[in-house]
Amino acid sequence: MPLHEYLSFRDGELFLDEVSAGRIAREFGTPVFAVSETQLRRDTRRWRRALEDAWPDGPVALLPAFKANTCLALRHVLNGEGVGCDTFGEHELRAALSTGVDPACVSLNGTNKSAEAIRLAIEHGVRITLDSLREVDLVLALTGSAPRPALVRLRLRPGGETLAGPSDFSDRGDSIAGLAAAYRPGFALADAERAARSIVDSIGARLVGTHVHLGRHTTSLATWVGVVSDHVRQIARISAACGGWRPSEIDLGGGYAERGSPVGKAIAGREAPPEPPSPEQYTRVIAQTVRSSLRQHGFDSKGVALQLEPGRAVYGPAGVHLTRVVNVRCSPERPDRRWVELDTTEQFLADVVLEHARYPFVLAGRVSAAPAAPVDLTGASCGFDIIAAGVPAPGDVAAGDLVALLNTGAYVETQTTNFNAFPRPATVLVSGDLAEVIRRAETPAEVFARDRIPARLTGR
């Protein structure tokens, strides 16, 4: 089990910073999400420092994905660390801008962008990562009345021979290449050349760079060498098509795994993915490959800005999900199979299903209890709701025990649903000895607050 810096065990109890897990559960109830501000700042600084050290060639920018955790308080924390963000679509863009993030450090990504999203980005000076010829046309149509030029990049599809390896989150043995090919965003190279010519020849838009996003498929550094090499090859083709255009910035997206990554660890019969590289390893390999690939194609790397979007790697380790044991029962058909029923649900932990995640866990009130026979941690919904199957737990685990699921800071709280009419849990920010609600729990009434019943159905 990974023990991040903000976690400690004191007299058998789990602490986040200076606050016990038990105190959080008592004050805010369970299930509840808790995030360590200390850890979030620590990991953000580490990634930023690693990128700066690896890329002295030009400016750098860390743009953690806003979608990884949309709590506005956490965006304020990252603003204080001087980093920007990747936003997907109009709604994320508006939310991020509302926190006061520097627009020059924001990227508008996403497919099927609305004209309003593009107009808003142009108005604020946000980078627009274009994803299709349709979006090129929208930008060029909107720049005629805009007070400033549109700053755009082209999203190119990832490629490279090293994508032949298996994806960590596929339980069918799919290759990274196969899943990348099935994922729609990004220009085909011929369309990218056409788009680049249109933008370079325009008056109101500036083609400042390119973007590629692989996603969290693997911890292999060799795969990143292939992705980056192929991306620079595509840049060279676009440059030739545009009479020598040069990128001033290259954004290599996200997909960087966090320490203790839970992705893929629940796939039965497969060896668990190896521990992910450190931020220093990721950035060093990526920077070296960008530099050598640019030179191979006749470009000078000096002055080129390098950008990364490590949302999962920044937010993930900072989070803990606290939940209480409601009941322990045995299968009638298989007495050796025990179900530990929790007051949470996979509906609050979507990556258990989507990415076969298995979150490390401890009994937060007695972490020294020795594991015994395997159990299934299960949730409260009407489905199978298996949060972790066949995991070792203390033999005396019982109702009332507090369970802490670790590494839940990214893509967990933001994907919660109201299935079975569950109100979504609160999120608490821990900083030193402070514990404060930054997103309150829903009430049962709020689950149905959007419903409207026509009078004819009520007999009134």
C-alpha positions in Angstrom: 0.0 0.0 0.0 1.4 3.4 -0.9 1.9 5.7 2.0 1.9 9.3 0.7 3.5 12.1 2.6 0.3 13.5 4.0 -0.8 10.1 5.5 0.5 8.8 8.8 -0.4 6.1 11.3 -0.6 7.1 14.9 -1.6 4.7 17.6 -3.2 2.5 15.1 -5.3 5.3 13.5 -5.0 6.9 10.0 -4.3 10.6 9.9 -4.5 13.0 7.0 -2.1 15.8 7.8 -2.9 16.5 11.5 -6.6 15.3 11.3 -7.6 11.8 12.1 -9.8 9.9 9.7 -12.1 9.2 12.6 -12.6 12.9 13.3 -13.5 13.5 9.6 -16.0 10.7 9.7 -17.6 12.0 13.0 -17.8 15.6 11.9 -18.9 15.1 8.3 -20.4 11.7 8.2 -19.7 8.9 5.7 -19.3 8.3 2.9 -17.1 11.3 2.4 -14.3 12.4 0.2 -11.3 14.0 1.9 -8.4 15.8 0.1 -5.1 16.9 1.6 -4.2 20.4 0.5 -0.6 19.7 1.7 -0.3 16.7 -0.7 -1.9 18.5 -3.6 0.5 21.4 -3.3 3.5 19.0 -2.8 2.8 17.0 -5.9 2.0 20.1 -8.0 5.3 21.6 -7.0 7.2 18.4 -7.7 5.8 18.1 -11.2 6.4 21.7 -12.0 10.0 21.6 -10.7 10.6 18.3 -12.6 9.4 19.9 -15.8 11.4 23.0 -15.4 14.6 21.0 -14.7 14.0 18.7 -17.7 13.3 21.5 -20.2 15.7 24.5 -19.9 15.2 24.9 -23.6 12.2 27.2 -23.2 9.2 28.1 -21.1 7.2 25.3 -19.4 3.6 25.1 -18.3 1.8 22.7 -16.0 -1.9 22.5 -17.0 -3.6 19.8 -14.7 -6.9 18.7 -16.1 -9.8 20.5 -14.5 -12.0 17.5 -15.1 -9.9 15.4 -12.8 -11.4 17.3 -9.8 -13.8 20.1 -10.4 -14.0 21.3 -6.8 -13.4 25.1 -7.1 -11.5 25.3 -3.9 -8.9 23.0 -5.3 -8.6 25.1 -8.4 -7.9 28.1 -6.1 -5.1 26.0 -4.5 -3.5 25.3 -7.8 -3.9 29.0 -8.8 -1.8 29.8 -5.7 0.8 27.4 -7.1 1.0 29.3 -10.3 -0.2 26.5 -12.6 -2.9 26.6 -15.3 -5.4 24.0 -16.4 -6.8 22.0 -19.3 -10.5 22.6 -19.6 -13.0 20.4 -21.6 -15.7 22.5 -23.2 -17.6 25.6 -22.3 -18.8 24.7 -18.8 -15.4 23.7 -17.5 -13.9 26.8 -19.1 -16.4 29.1 -17.4 -15.9 27.4 -14.0 -12.1 27.6 -14.2 -12.2 31.2 -15.2 -14.5 32.0 -12.3 -11.7 31.0 -9.9 -9.3 33.7 -11.3 -6.9 31.3 -13.1 -4.6 33.2 -15.5 -6.3 32.7 -18.9 -2.9 32.6 -20.6 -2.3 29.4 -18.7 -5.6 27.7 -19.8 -6.2 25.4 -22.7 -9.7 24.8 -24.1 -9.8 21.2 -25.2 -12.6 18.9 -26.2 -14.5 17.7 -29.2 -17.7 19.4 -30.6 -16.9 22.7 -29.0 -19.7 25.2 -29.2 -19.4 28.6 -30.9 -19.9 30.2 -27.4 -17.0 28.2 -25.9 -14.7 29.4 -28.7 -15.9 33.0 -28.5 -15.3 32.9 -24.7 -11.8 31.5 -25.2 -10.9 34.2 -27.8 -12.3 36.9 -25.6 -10.1 35.9 -22.6 -7.0 34.9 -24.5 -7.3 31.2 -23.7 -5.5 28.7 -26.0 -7.9 26.8 -28.2 -7.0 23.2 -29.0 -8.8 22.6 -32.3 -10.1 19.2 -32.9 -11.7 19.3 -36.4 -12.1 21.3 -39.6 -15.5 22.4 -38.3 -13.8 24.1 -35.4 -11.3 25.7 -37.7 -14.2 27.3 -39.6 -15.8 28.4 -36.3 -12.6 30.1 -35.2 -12.1 31.9 -38.5 -15.7 33.0 -38.6 -15.5 34.4 -35.0 -12.2 36.2 -35.3 -13.5 38.9 -37.6 -15.3 40.7 -34.7 -12.9 39.6 -32.0 -10.8 42.2 -30.1 -7.8 40.0 -30.2 -6.4 37.1 -32.3 -7.4 33.6 -31.6 -4.5 31.5 -30.2 -4.9 28.0 -31.5 -3.2 24.6 -31.5 -4.0 21.5 -33.5 -4.8 18.3 -31.7 -3.0 15.5 -33.5 -3.8 11.8 -33.1 -1.3 9.7 -31.1 0.7 7.1 -33.0 4.0 5.2 -32.9 5.1 1.6 -32.9 5.2 1.4 -29.1 1.4 1.7 -28.9 1.2 -2.0 -29.8 1.4 -2.9 -26.1 -1.7 -3.7 -23.9 -3.7 -1.0 -22.3 -3.8 -1.1 -18.5 -7.5 -0.5 -18.3 -8.7 -3.0 -20.8 -9.9 -6.4 -19.5 -10.0 -7.8 -23.0 -6.4 -7.5 -23.9 -6.9 -4.5 -26.2 -3.8 -2.8 -27.5 -3.2 0.9 -26.8 -3.1 1.4 -30.6 -6.5 -0.2 -30.9 -8.2 1.8 -28.2 -6.5 5.0 -29.5 -7.8 4.4 -33.0 -11.3 3.9 -31.6 -11.1 7.3 -29.7 -12.4 10.0 -32.0 -10.5 13.3 -31.0 -7.7 14.6 -33.0 -6.9 15.5 -36.6 -5.8 13.0 -39.2 -2.6 14.3 -40.6 -3.9 15.3 -44.0 -6.7 17.3 -42.3 -4.2 18.8 -39.9 -2.1 20.1 -42.9 -5.2 21.6 -44.4 -6.2 23.2 -41.1 -2.8 24.6 -40.5 -2.7 26.2 -44.0 -6.0 27.9 -43.4 -5.0 29.3 -40.0 -1.5 30.4 -41.1 -3.0 32.2 -44.1 -5.7 33.9 -41.9 -5.6 37.4 -40.3 -7.4 36.8 -37.0 -5.9 33.5 -35.8 -2.4 32.4 -34.8 -1.3 28.8 -35.0 0.9 28.7 -31.9 1.5 25.0 -31.5 0.2 21.4 -31.4 -1.3 19.1 -28.8 -1.5 15.3 -28.3 -3.2 13.3 -25.6 -2.6 9.6 -25.1 -4.5 9.0 -21.9 -3.8 6.7 -19.0 -3.1 3.4 -20.9 0.3 2.4 -19.6 3.2 3.2 -17.2 5.7 2.4 -19.9 8.2 5.2 -20.6 9.0 3.5 -24.0 5.4 4.2 -25.1 5.9 7.9 -24.4 9.1 7.9 -26.5 7.0 6.5 -29.4 4.2 9.0 -28.9 6.4 12.0 -28.7 8.6 10.9 -31.7 5.5 10.4 -33.8 4.1 13.7 -32.7 7.2 15.6 -33.8 7.1 13.7 -37.1 3.6 15.0 -37.7 4.8 18.6 -36.8 7.4 18.3 -39.4 4.8 17.4 -42.0 2.6 20.3 -41.1 5.6 22.6 -41.2 6.5 21.5 -44.7 2.8 22.0 -45.8 2.8 25.5 -44.4 6.1 26.8 -45.9 8.3 26.4 -42.8 5.9 27.2 -40.0 7.4 26.4 -36.5 5.5 25.6 -33.3 6.2 28.0 -30.4 4.6 25.5 -28.0 4.0 21.8 -27.7 1.4 20.3 -25.4 1.8 16.6 -24.6 -1.5 16.2 -22.8 -2.1 13.9 -19.9 -2.2 10.2 -19.1 0.6 10.2 -16.6 0.0 7.7 -13.8 0.2 8.7 -10.1 2.0 6.8 -7.4 0.1 3.8 -6.3 -2.1 4.0 -9.4 -5.2 1.8 -8.9 -5.9 1.6 -12.7 -6.2 -2.0 -14.0 -5.4 -3.7 -10.7 -8.8 -5.3 -10.5 -8.4 -7.3 -13.8 -8.4 -10.9 -12.8 -5.6 -13.1 -14.1 -3.4 -10.3 -15.2 -0.2 -9.2 -13.5 -0.7 -5.8 -11.9 0.8 -2.9 -13.8 4.2 -1.9 -12.5 4.6 1.1 -10.2 4.5 4.3 -12.4 7.5 6.3 -13.2 8.2 9.4 -11.0 7.5 12.9 -12.3 11.3 13.3 -12.8 11.4 10.1 -14.9 8.4 11.1 -17.0 9.6 14.6 -17.7 13.2 13.7 -18.3 12.3 11.0 -21.0 9.7 13.3 -22.6 12.0 16.3 -22.7 14.9 14.3 -24.1 12.6 12.8 -26.8 11.1 16.2 -27.8 14.6 17.7 -28.0 16.2 15.0 -30.1 13.1 14.6 -32.4 12.9 18.3 -33.1 16.6 18.3 -34.0 16.2 15.2 -36.2 13.6 17.1 -38.3 15.7 20.3 -38.5 14.0 22.3 -35.7 15.8 24.2 -32.9 14.3 23.4 -29.5 15.5 26.7 -28.0 12.6 28.9 -27.1 9.9 26.2 -27.6 7.4 26.0 -24.7 6.7 22.5 -23.4 3.3 21.8 -21.6 1.9 18.8 -19.8 -1.5 18.1 -18.4 -1.0 15.7 -15.4 -4.5 15.8 -13.8 -4.5 12.3 -12.4 -0.9 12.4 -11.2 -1.5 15.7 -9.4 -4.9 15.2 -7.8 -5.0 11.4 -7.3 -2.6 10.9 -4.4 -4.2 13.7 -2.4 -7.5 12.0 -2.0 -9.1 9.5 0.5 -12.6 8.2 0.5 -13.9 7.3 3.9 -16.8 4.8 4.3 -18.2 2.7 7.2 -18.8 -1.1 7.3 -22.5 -1.6 7.6 -22.6 -5.4 7.7 -20.5 -8.5 7.1 -22.1 -11.6 5.6 -21.1 -14.9 4.0 -22.3 -16.4 0.7 -24.8 -19.2 1.3 -23.3 -21.1 -1.7 -19.7 -20.4 -0.8 -19.1 -20.0 3.0 -15.5 -19.1 2.3 -16.7 -16.0 0.5 -17.3 -13.0 2.8 -19.0 -9.7 1.7 -18.0 -6.6 3.7 -20.9 -4.2 2.9 -20.0 -0.5 3.0 -22.2 2.6 3.1 -20.6 3.8 -0.1 -21.1 2.5 -3.7 -19.4 2.0 -7.0 -21.6 4.8 -8.1 -19.3 7.1 -6.1 -16.2 5.2 -7.4 -16.8 5.0 -11.1 -13.3 3.9 -12.1 -13.9 0.6 -10.3 -16.1 -0.2 -13.4 -14.6 2.1 -16.1 -10.9 1.4 -15.6 -10.9 -1.7 -13.4 -9.4 0.3 -10.5 -8.7 -1.3 -7.2 -8.1 1.4 -4.6 -5.6 0.5 -1.8 -7.5 0.5 1.6 -7.0 0.3 5.3 -9.2 0.0 8.4 -8.7 3.6 9.4 -9.4 3.1 13.1 -7.1 0.1 13.5 -4.6 0.1 10.7 -2.3 -2.4 12.4 -4.9 -5.2 12.3 -3.4 -8.1 10.4 -5.1 -9.2 7.1 -6.6 -12.6 7.1 -8.9 -14.3 4.6 -9.9 -12.4 1.4 -13.2 -10.6 1.3 -15.2 -8.6 -1.3 -15.7 -5.0 -0.4 -19.2 -4.2 -1.7 -21.3 -1.1 -1.9 -24.9 -0.2 -1.1 -26.5 -0.1 -4.6 -28.7 -2.8 -6.1 -26.1 -4.1 -8.5 -23.2 -6.4 -7.8 -21.4 -3.2 -6.6 -18.1 -4.9 -6.0 -15.6 -2.2 -5.0 -12.7 -4.7 -4.5 -12.9 -8.4 -5.0 -10.8 -11.0 -3.1 -8.8 -8.5 -1.0 -7.3 -9.5 2.3 -8.9 -8.0 5.4 -8.7 -8.6 9.1 -10.7 -11.6 10.2 -12.6 -9.6 12.8 -13.7 -6.8 10.5 -17.2 -5.7 11.7 -20.0 -3.2 11.4 -18.8 0.2 12.4 -15.3 -0.1 11.2 -14.1 2.9 9.2 -12.5 2.0 5.8 -10.2 4.4 4.0 -9.9 4.0 0.2 -6.7 5.7 -0.9 -5.7 7.5 -4.2 -9.2 8.8 -4.8 -8.4 12.4 -5.5 -8.8 12.2 -9.3 -11.8 11.2 -11.5 -13.7 9.9 -8.5 -15.8 12.7 -6.9 -16.4 14.3 -10.3 -18.0 11.1 -11.6 -20.4 10.4 -8.8 -24.0 9.6 -9.8 -27.5 9.5 -8.1 -28.2 5.8 -9.0 -30.7 4.3 -6.5 -31.4 7.9 -5.4 -28.2 8.2 -3.4 -27.3 11.7 -2.5 -23.7 12.5 -3.5 -21.2 12.8 -0.6 -19.4 15.9 0.7 -15.8 16.7 -0.1 -13.6 18.0 2.8 -10.3 19.8 2.4 -7.7 19.0 5.1 -4.9 21.5 5.7 -2.8 21.0 8.8 -5.3 20.6 11.6 -8.1 22.2 9.7 -10.9 20.2 8.0 -13.4 22.3 5.9 -16.2 21.4 3.6 -15.5 22.5 0.1 -18.4 20.8 -1.6 -21.4 20.0 0.7 -23.3 16.7 0.6 -26.5 16.6 -1.3 -29.7 16.2 0.6 -32.2 13.5 -0.4 -34.6 16.2 -1.6 -32.0 17.6 -3.9 -31.7 14.3 -5.8 -35.2 15.0 -7.1 -35.0 18.8 -7.1 -35.0 19.1 -10.9 -38.2 17.0 -11.3 -41.4 18.7 -12.5 -44.7 16.8 -12.3 -47.4 18.0 -14.6 -50.6 18.9 -12.7 -52.6 16.5 -14.8 -50.7 13.6 -13.3 -51.4 14.6 -9.7 -55.2 14.9 -10.1 -55.0 18.5 -8.9 
